[in-house]
Amino acid sequence: MAGFRRGLYEFWRYIRSHTSDFRHRADIPLLILSLICSIFGLILLSSATKALPGRTYLPVQILALFFGLMLYYVFTILDVDIIADKWIALLIFETFIMLLLVPFGVSGDTGNKGWIRFLGIGIQPSEIAKVVFIVLMAKHMTYLKEYKDINSVRSILMLLVHFGYTFVLVMFTSEDLGSAVVFAAIFVVMMIVAGVKLYWFLIGGAAVALAIPFLWNNFLDEYQRQRILAPYDPTIDPTGWGITWQTTRSRLALASGQFTGVGLGNGVQTQTNSLTGKHTDFIFSMAGEELGMIACLAIMLLLSIIIIHCTLVGIRSNNTMSMMVCIGVASSVFFQMLVNTGMCMGITPVIGITLPFFSYGGSSLMSTFAAMGLVSGVKYRPTPQQFHRY
């Protein structure tokens, strides 16, 4: 116990010793962008939850923002290479937090059991695991790229086993297809940036195409199959009042807002609770109804700037590990933005993917700030000695 207390004390001294350096070396523009998005999200959340029972949404999100800022600071000053060197501990941690869902997982509004709730607080382990997965995959790909041949059969099989383990773990424990798909998108983008040859993607695509009929018929319920096909097959729900109810209401909200919106707190779909998930998966539609297309464009612009910024930080790092971490973070935000806005507009299936910084969810907000802290940490650390001459 004494050793543990001393370890905590040393960690606290290390954190405090970097306070001055943080102001000068951290990625302050990224922090400001993240704060702008979060405050914008709080404004939307305050209106979206006005007509909902219970008044804890806004306080919980504000508290999550506070802890998110702390995580941004901590992950900025911690060296991601040192963290990644403890990859066995990270893998055990990732497995442990996901397996907690087996005995303690409860359903959310989406029907999966991806949350752990205690004392009125919900934690979504997959959000935490996503940040760990980015670090682990970046470490793995960096090792294969710098010390092995990343395009060898052995390397590709190792990467597929790594990804497959995480994908199955998420699906088995949480039954959350949306979260699992985000992991898959991160993996594919990181593979591309790591330099995996095109022919491996063609082989992988062919294998997935052959496996889809089996997976479709044996691992998805009829309801899930209909939700996936609904945006592309109008005969599944011709009236729009069945399985596509959420999408129908979402599109009505977006259309009624037009360019400038009907005013904060005045949305018909939002304030009558006709738009379900208006504070989570469909907060983009809520913004469109009450603040108009201009708000939707602002949201997409802010997130796009963050994505581009993270990518540029990675490219300029001149370090494979740092670049892979930044690309992993950027791809996560990009894919979530793409699918979430597509869900709201009715052009992608409704699979329960939140909008980073904006959707309600403490786990999502804190993990996003932790991920941004990893990117900030890349800028915080000096360029490796071998790149100084450039």
SVG drawing of the C-alpha trace seen along z (x, -y; Angstrom):
<svg xmlns="http://www.w3.org/2000/svg" viewBox="-48 -32 69 51">
<polyline fill="none" stroke="black" stroke-width="0.4" points="0.0,0.0 2.9,-2.4 4.4,-1.7 1.1,-2.4 0.7,-5.7 4.3,-6.7 3.6,-5.8 0.5,-8.1 2.5,-10.9 5.3,-10.6 2.7,-10.6 1.1,-13.7 4.5,-15.5 5.1,-14.6 1.7,-16.0 2.3,-19.3 5.9,-19.7 4.6,-19.9 2.0,-22.7 4.2,-25.4 5.4,-23.4 1.8,-22.5 0.9,-26.2 3.8,-26.5 4.1,-23.0 0.6,-21.5 -1.7,-21.7 -3.7,-24.7 -5.6,-25.2 -6.9,-21.6 -7.9,-22.2 -9.8,-25.4 -11.5,-23.6 -12.5,-20.8 -13.9,-23.2 -15.9,-25.1 -17.5,-21.9 -18.2,-20.8 -19.8,-24.1 -21.8,-24.1 -22.9,-20.6 -23.9,-21.8 -26.1,-24.5 -27.8,-22.0 -28.2,-19.5 -29.8,-22.1 -32.6,-22.6 -32.9,-18.9 -33.4,-17.7 -35.7,-20.5 -38.8,-18.3 -37.3,-15.1 -38.0,-13.7 -35.1,-14.2 -32.7,-17.2 -29.4,-15.4 -28.3,-15.4 -26.7,-18.8 -24.9,-18.5 -23.5,-15.1 -22.2,-16.4 -20.6,-19.4 -18.9,-17.1 -17.8,-14.9 -16.3,-17.9 -14.4,-18.8 -12.9,-15.4 -12.3,-15.4 -10.1,-18.5 -8.2,-16.7 -7.7,-13.7 -6.5,-16.0 -3.9,-17.4 -2.8,-14.0 -2.6,-12.3 -0.7,-15.3 2.2,-15.1 2.3,-11.3 4.6,-9.8 2.4,-7.6 5.5,-5.5 5.9,-4.7 2.2,-3.9 2.3,-1.6 5.4,0.3 3.0,1.6 0.9,3.2 0.3,6.4 -1.2,4.4 -3.2,2.4 -4.6,5.5 -5.5,7.0 -7.2,3.7 -9.1,3.5 -10.3,7.1 -11.2,6.6 -13.4,3.5 -15.3,5.1 -15.8,8.4 -17.4,6.4 -20.4,6.1 -21.0,9.8 -22.2,9.8 -23.0,6.0 -24.0,4.8 -27.4,3.2 -29.4,2.1 -29.5,-1.4 -32.1,-3.0 -30.5,-1.1 -31.3,2.3 -27.7,3.5 -26.1,4.1 -23.2,1.8 -23.5,-0.2 -22.5,0.4 -24.7,-1.7 -24.1,-2.4 -25.4,-5.3 -27.3,-6.6 -24.1,-7.0 -23.6,-5.1 -20.2,-4.0 -19.8,-2.7 -16.7,-0.5 -16.4,-0.4 -15.6,-4.1 -12.7,-3.6 -11.6,-0.5 -11.6,-2.5 -8.8,-4.7 -6.8,-1.7 -7.3,0.0 -5.9,-3.0 -2.7,-2.9 -2.3,0.9 -2.9,1.0 -0.5,-1.9 2.1,-0.1 1.6,3.1 1.7,1.6 4.7,-0.5 6.6,2.6 5.7,4.5 6.5,1.5 9.9,0.7 11.2,4.1 9.4,6.6 7.6,6.6 4.1,5.3 3.0,6.8 4.1,10.4 1.5,13.1 2.6,13.5 2.2,9.7 -1.2,9.5 -2.4,12.5 -1.1,11.0 -3.0,7.8 -6.1,9.6 -6.0,11.7 -5.4,8.6 -8.4,6.8 -10.6,9.9 -10.0,10.4 -11.1,6.9 -14.1,7.0 -15.4,10.2 -14.8,9.0 -16.9,5.9 -19.7,7.7 -19.8,10.6 -19.8,8.4 -21.9,5.4 -23.8,6.7 -23.3,3.2 -22.9,3.3 -22.3,-0.5 -19.3,-0.4 -17.8,2.6 -18.1,1.0 -16.2,-2.1 -13.4,0.3 -13.4,1.8 -13.2,-1.6 -10.3,-2.7 -8.5,0.5 -8.9,0.2 -7.8,-3.4 -4.7,-2.7 -3.9,0.2 -4.0,-2.0 -1.8,-4.7 0.7,-2.0 1.4,-1.0 -0.5,2.2 -0.6,3.0 -3.8,2.8 -3.9,6.5 -4.4,7.3 -7.5,5.1 -8.8,6.8 -8.3,10.2 -9.9,9.0 -12.9,7.5 -13.4,10.8 -13.3,12.7 -15.8,10.4 -18.1,10.6 -18.0,14.4 -18.7,14.3 -21.5,11.8 -24.3,14.3 -23.3,16.6 -23.1,13.8 -26.3,12.2 -28.3,15.3 -26.8,16.6 -25.7,13.7 -28.3,10.9 -31.9,10.9 -34.6,10.0 -35.1,6.6 -31.3,5.8 -31.4,6.9 -34.4,4.6 -32.7,1.6 -29.6,2.0 -31.6,2.3 -34.3,-0.3 -32.5,-3.3 -32.1,-1.6 -35.3,0.4 -38.5,-1.7 -40.7,1.4 -39.6,2.4 -41.5,-0.5 -43.5,-2.3 -45.4,-4.5 -42.3,-5.6 -44.1,-4.9 -42.6,-1.5 -38.9,-0.6 -37.9,-3.9 -39.8,-6.0 -36.6,-7.6 -35.3,-8.4 -38.7,-9.9 -38.9,-12.2 -35.2,-13.1 -35.7,-14.2 -38.8,-16.1 -36.8,-18.0 -34.0,-18.8 -36.5,-19.9 -38.6,-22.1 -35.5,-24.0 -34.6,-25.2 -31.6,-27.5 -31.8,-29.4 -34.0,-27.2 -37.2,-27.8 -35.3,-29.0 -33.6,-27.3 -36.3,-25.6 -39.0,-26.0 -38.6,-22.8 -41.8,-20.9 -40.2,-17.4 -37.6,-18.2 -39.8,-19.7 -42.7,-17.2 -40.3,-14.3 -41.3,-13.0 -37.7,-12.9 -36.3,-10.0 -32.6,-10.1 -32.6,-13.8 -29.9,-14.3 -27.8,-11.3 -27.8,-9.8 -30.0,-12.4 -28.7,-15.6 -27.6,-16.7 -31.2,-16.6 -32.2,-18.6 -29.6,-21.2 -31.0,-21.4 -34.6,-21.9 -33.9,-24.6 -30.8,-26.3 -31.1,-25.4 -28.8,-24.2 -26.3,-26.9 -25.8,-25.1 -25.4,-21.7 -22.8,-23.1 -21.0,-24.7 -20.9,-21.3 -19.5,-19.5 -17.0,-22.3 -15.7,-22.2 -15.3,-18.5 -13.7,-18.5 -11.1,-21.1 -10.4,-18.8 -10.0,-15.8 -7.6,-17.7 -5.7,-19.1 -5.1,-15.7 -4.0,-14.3 -1.5,-17.1 -0.1,-16.7 0.5,-13.1 2.1,-13.7 4.4,-16.4 5.5,-14.3 8.1,-12.4 7.5,-9.5 5.6,-6.3 4.0,-5.6 2.8,-9.2 1.5,-9.3 -0.5,-6.1 -2.0,-7.4 -3.1,-10.6 -4.5,-8.9 -6.4,-6.5 -8.0,-9.4 -8.8,-11.3 -10.4,-8.3 -12.6,-7.6 -14.0,-11.2 -14.4,-11.1 -16.3,-7.8 -18.5,-8.7 -19.4,-12.1 -20.0,-10.5 -22.3,-7.7 -24.1,-9.9 -25.0,-12.7 -25.9,-10.0 -28.3,-8.4 -30.0,-11.7 -30.4,-12.3 -31.6,-8.8 -28.8,-7.7 -27.0,-5.3 -28.5,-2.6 -29.4,-3.6 -26.8,-1.7 -26.4,-3.9 -23.2,-5.9 -22.9,-9.2 -21.6,-12.5 -18.2,-13.3 -18.3,-16.2 -22.0,-17.0 -24.0,-13.9 -24.9,-13.3 -22.7,-10.8 -20.0,-11.2 -18.0,-8.2 -18.0,-9.4 -17.0,-12.9 -14.2,-11.9 -12.7,-9.3 -12.8,-11.8 -10.9,-14.4 -8.4,-11.6 -7.9,-10.8 -7.4,-14.5 -4.8,-14.5 -2.9,-11.8 -2.7,-14.0 -1.7,-17.0 1.0,-14.8 2.5,-14.2 3.0,-18.0 4.1,-18.3 7.1,-16.0 10.2,-17.1 10.9,-15.8 13.0,-12.6 16.8,-13.3 17.1,-11.5 14.7,-14.0 16.2,-17.2 18.2,-17.9 15.0,-18.2"/>
</svg>
